[in-house]
Amino acid sequence: MSADGAYLQLDVMGAGPAYSDRIGSTGAAYLIRAADTAVLLDLGQGSFPRLAATVEPSTLDAVVVSHLHPDHFIDLVALRHYLRWYFEVARQVRVIGPAGLEARLDALHDEPGFSRATLAIEPILEGTIEIGQLRLESRRVTHTLDSHAFRIDRWDRPGPGLVYSGDCGRADDLAPLIRAGDHLLCEVSFGAGPVPPGAAHLDGHAVGALAAGTQVGRVLLTHIQMGFARDAALDAVRSAYGGPVSFVDPGSRTDIPA
């Protein structure tokens, strides 16, 4: 489960939105590793195969789900089946998610207890918890009634963190999580914008202003909707933020140094 000596290592399993015409644009799933600890942030549609090719899924220390939209959690069904049927004796993985996650998964199969067979589901609590060598801080953000953004760093060594926006409709909601020098993994659903009224997502101008105001070390963009140009989104971020900015894709790896 080594992160090859990096303080934090981010491997992107999926970075797509709810719908896309981009081949291979699988749903949100971001693997964070440090030493012997591995935490997965979200597990959206089609992301399980890359996860299984990257790390033994049963050894994950936790899967953390940002909110209850299927493009962020639906491959928990594939994970559940794998843990139940691949091994002679079923294995369990810890899952931290919004209230109602277990009921939704059970309802998909019309089977009470479906999730509990292999997924140890517990609710997200605002604040900070330790998972192995990682420290996870969660904060509610504007999107659904129970949506969260996260900051991950290491409790055992000082260093920069990774802040993941989940889906977020108000950039200022993310600011309390960010420390100067952090990497910001942020949705930019509506590209260069503007965001339609009521969409509860971000565009490049909002992300750029947030990054500049909080002095992040790097911006990693994700979750751009079909029909919006990446180059225009990058330009919108750069109009306010002078640091490095790029998109992530399935298979991308980013090492965050101490």
N, C-alpha and C positions, 0 to 999 in steps of 0.2 A: 504493500500500500504506500510505498515510498513516493515522495514528491520530488525525487531526484535532486535533493539538496536545496530546492527553492524554499523560501520562507512560506509562501503560499503558491499553489499551482492550480490554475483554472483550466479545465478541459471542457469544451462546449459539446454537449451531446445533441442539443437542438436549440435553435434560436428563432424559430419561425412564429408567425402570428396565427390567428385562428383559421385563416384560409390563405392560400398562396398558389401561384402558378410556377413557382421556382422549384424545380426538381430537387428533392432531397431537403426541402425546407421543413424539417420536423419541428414539433412543438418544443416549447421552452424546457431546457434541462441543462443544468450547469453543475459540474462536478468540481468540488473544492477539496484539495488534499494538502495535508501538512504532516510530514513524518508518517506515523502509523494511523492517521485519522482520515476518513473520507466522508464527506457530507455532500449530498445531492440537493440542490435547490431546484424544485419543480421537476416534473416528469410528464411532459406533454406528449401529444400524439406522435407515434412513430419513433420516439427517442430511445426506447428500450434496447433495440438491437445494438446500437452504438455503445450504450452503457455496458451491455453484456460483453462486448468485444474489448472494452477498455479496462474493466475491473470486475472481479467476481461479485455480482450484485448482492449475494447473501452476506458479504463482509462489510457492506456499508454501515457506518455508525449511525446514520440517520438520513431519512429523506424529509425535507422540509418543504411544505407546499404553501405558496404565497396566497392563493385564493382559489375559490371553487368555480373556476371556468375550465372546461375540459382541456383546452390547449395548454394547461399548466398541471394537470393531474391525471389525465385519463390513462396513461400507460402504467399507473399503479395496478391496473387490472392485469397487464402482462407480467408485472413483477410478482403479483399475488400468485398467478398460475405457476410461474417458474419456481417460486419457493415451495409451492404445494406439491408439484408433480415431478420436478427434475430430480429431487433427492429421495432416497428411500424413506427418510424421516423428514417431514416438513420442517423448514427453517423459518425464523421470524426476523423481520427488520423493523426497527423503530421508525415510525412516521409521525411527524409533528405537523399539524394542519389546522385549518379553521374548523369551528364547530360545524357539525353536519357532514364532514367528509366521509365518515364510516357509513352513515345512512345512505349517502348517495351511491357509494360503491356497492353496497348491498342491494340497493334498488335496481341497479343495472342488471343484476342476475336474478332479481326477485327471490333472493336467498338470504334470510337473516343469518348473520354469522359468517357470511362470505368473506368479509375483510379479515375478521378476527382469526381466521385459520392460519394466517401467516404475517399479517401486518399489525404491529403493536401501535395503534393509533392513539395519540394524546393531543390535547388542544394546545395551540399557540398561546403563550402568555406574553404580554408586552414586557420588555425588559431583557435581561441578559442571562444566558445559561451557558454552561460548559459542556461540550461534546468532545470527549477525548482531549486532544491537544488544541482544539478549536474553541473559540468563544463566539457565540451567536447572539446578536442583539436584534430584537424585532421592534417594529413600530408600525402602527396602523397608518394607512395611506388612503387617499380618496380614489375609490374605484367601485368595488362592491361594498356591501355593509361590513364585510369582514376581510379586508385585503391588507397585506403586510409587505413592507420592505425589510431588508435585512442587512446588517453589517457583520462580516466575519473577519476575525483576526486570530492570533494565537495568544492564549493566556500565559503561556510559559516563556515567551520571548517578546520584547517590545518590537513593534514594527508596524508598517502600514496595513490597512485593511482593504477588503473588497466590499463595496456597498452595492447591493442588488435592488433595483427599483421594484421588481415584480411588475405588475401593471399599475400605473399611477396617473391620476388626472390632475395633480397639483404638485409642481416641482418643489415648492417650499416645504411640502411634507417630508421630503428626503433630507433636507438640510441638517436637522438635528442628529442624524446618523453619521454624517460625514466629518472626518478629521482631515486636516490639511495633509496632502500627499497620498490619500487613499485612491485606489482605482474605483471608478464609477462604472458599473455595468448597468446600462440604462436603456429602457425601452424608448423608441422613437417612432411610435406607430404611424404617425402622420407626417413623416419625412420633414420637409421644410415648412409644413403647415399651410394654412392654419388648421387647428383641430376643430372639427364640427361641434357645435353646441351639444352638450350632453354626452359626448363620446368618452370622457374621463380617461384620456390618454395624453401623451406628450408629443411635442414636435421639437425639431432641432434648435429653434430659438430659445425655448424654455430650458432645454438641457444645457445649452451653451451658457446661458445666464447663471444657472445653478452651479455649473462647474467653475465658472470664473469667480463667483461670489464665495464659494467654499474652498477654493484653491486645491482642487483635486489634482493628483499627479498624472492621471490618464483617464480618458473617456473611452469606454467600449460600448458601442451602440448595438442594439438588437431589436427584434420584434417589429421590423418595419413592414407595414401593410403592403399588399399587392397594389400596384399602380402608382407607388411613390418612388422617386429616384434616389438612389443612395448618394450620388454626388451632390445633389441639391441639399440633402439632409446634412452631409458633412460640411458643406459651405455654411449652412445655417448655424451649426454648432460653432464653427470657427469664427463667425462674425462677432462672437462675444468671448470666446475662450481661445487662448493662444497656445495651449499645451497639446500634446499628442492625442489624436482622436482617430478611431478606426471602427469598422464593423467587425463583429465576430460571426462565425459560421460553424456549423457542425464540423468537428475535427480540429477547430482552432485550439491552440494551447497558448496560455499566457502565464509566464512566471513572474510573480510579484516578489522582488527582492526585499530583504530586511533593510 
